[in-house]
Amino acid sequence: MRSIPTLRLLLRPLALIFVVALALAGCDDAPVSSPETDAPTEAEENLVNEALKNLPFEEGSEAKFFHHCTVTTDAPQAAVDAASSGDVICVKPGTYSGTLEITTPDITVTSLWLGGATIQGGDAPTGSAVRILADGVTLEGFQVMFPGGLIGISIGPNVSDVTVRHNRVRDVGPTGRLGVTGIIADGGNTGITIEGNLVEDLRNEFTSDSGFPTVNGIFANDDRADGFSNSVIRKNVVRNLYSDNATLGILLQGTVANVQVEKNLVYRLSADPDNDSDPSDDNATYDENLDDGFDGTLATFAQGVNVDASTTSDLNVTRNFIYRVTSTGFNGEAVKVDAGAEGLTLTFNDLRSEVGLNNGTSTSFDATCNYWGHPLGPRTVASNPAADDGPNRQRRSALVGDAEVQPWLVRSILWGRNLERSCVGGRGNRGGNR
């Protein structure tokens, strides 16, 4: 049985969530942050360190959730299968192999200690480590791992009112297949809450017979027509995602209605052929994924948030901190909109990548009050490949496509509450290309 990770190691990454919360509770007169786009500033690191000092538990202590347990078990699948509506299944610390499948509605399945219970592996390499197939389920406090597998936690099609909270999903992939994913909602879902999770260390890569090996941190709707609605993706940390080809932090597809994507930290996403553990097996698939715009090199791409929806209404992406999104083909993009701009609002975010926003649609939308890495706001460029042409001394993120970006924030969302008072950039002038 795997030893229980120390609590501090589990909580250190989750404590980064508190950094975004400081945007609501900090000082109004804090200085403007440094114009860095590809790394945290010293001030940001200090905020993280202060958050770590204020963790509610000491290293090595027992952090128990305050549930009244119906059952305390070291046989989670058997306990879930025998459960009744309303039960709280508390899983003892330990490592449990194989897919945990939850088909009983209206139950809570929780690790007795935060991160104490680990679900590792799955019954099939193209499946998931945890599969939720019933309405009203809460999954809380687990470590979920699937080395060489496809998906960490999946919420099944047409399943509603599910909460996935305070889990650490890590070490998923590589498979060589499309879509290594930390947490996925398959579509036809409503009332979904994905909150306070850490999704990290996901990998995918080309093999000699692979297709299009992408990585997704959190994926909502899987392009199903029946939709993803009345849901929130909130206060998650998505980091350290690596693919040979394409890496996406948070992805929304299909029909999206009344969805909040808020207060997430998304960083260290990389799409680069050198991410591969075995570059010698790549050549068979490289030729199928070339783009003539890159002189015969692989057209990799990485995006912090991607909206590729058939339709959107009341989709609000706000108070997210997105940085260090990099790619060797297309420039890294904090936010990319491929489809579904008509119902999108993008406000009060830090958009810190070479491209802050790329709107690939012909529909303009509200992208005001975002921070672009510098008080002067975004650089306007004609295309993604043009974003790294020429000097950019002030490290300003670029805007590609049509969006209402004025006024913009003149300081990071990490610096204080009342951000509306900082949304004054660009009034009376254009951002330009300096």
ABEGO torsion letter per residue (X at the ends): XBBBBBAAAAAAAAAAAAAAAAAAABBAABBBBBBBAABBBAAAAAAAAAAAAABABBBGBBBBBBBBBABBBABAAAAAAABBBGBBBBBBBEBBBEBBBBABBGBBBBBABBGABBBBEBABAABBABBBABBGBBBBGBBBBBBGBABABBBBBGBBGBBBBGBBBBGBOBAGBBGBBABBBAEGBBGBBBBGBBBBGBBBBBBAABBBBBBBABBBGGGBAAEBBGBBBBGBBBBGBBBAABBBABBBBEBBBGBBBBGBBBBGBBBBAAABABAAAAAAAAAAABBAAAGGBBBBBBBABBBBBABBBGBBBBGBBBBGBBBABBBBBABBBABGAAABBBBGBBBBBABABBBABABBBBABGBBAGBAAEBBBBABAAAAABEBBAAGBBBBBEBBBAOBBBABBAABEBGAAAABABGBGBBAEAX
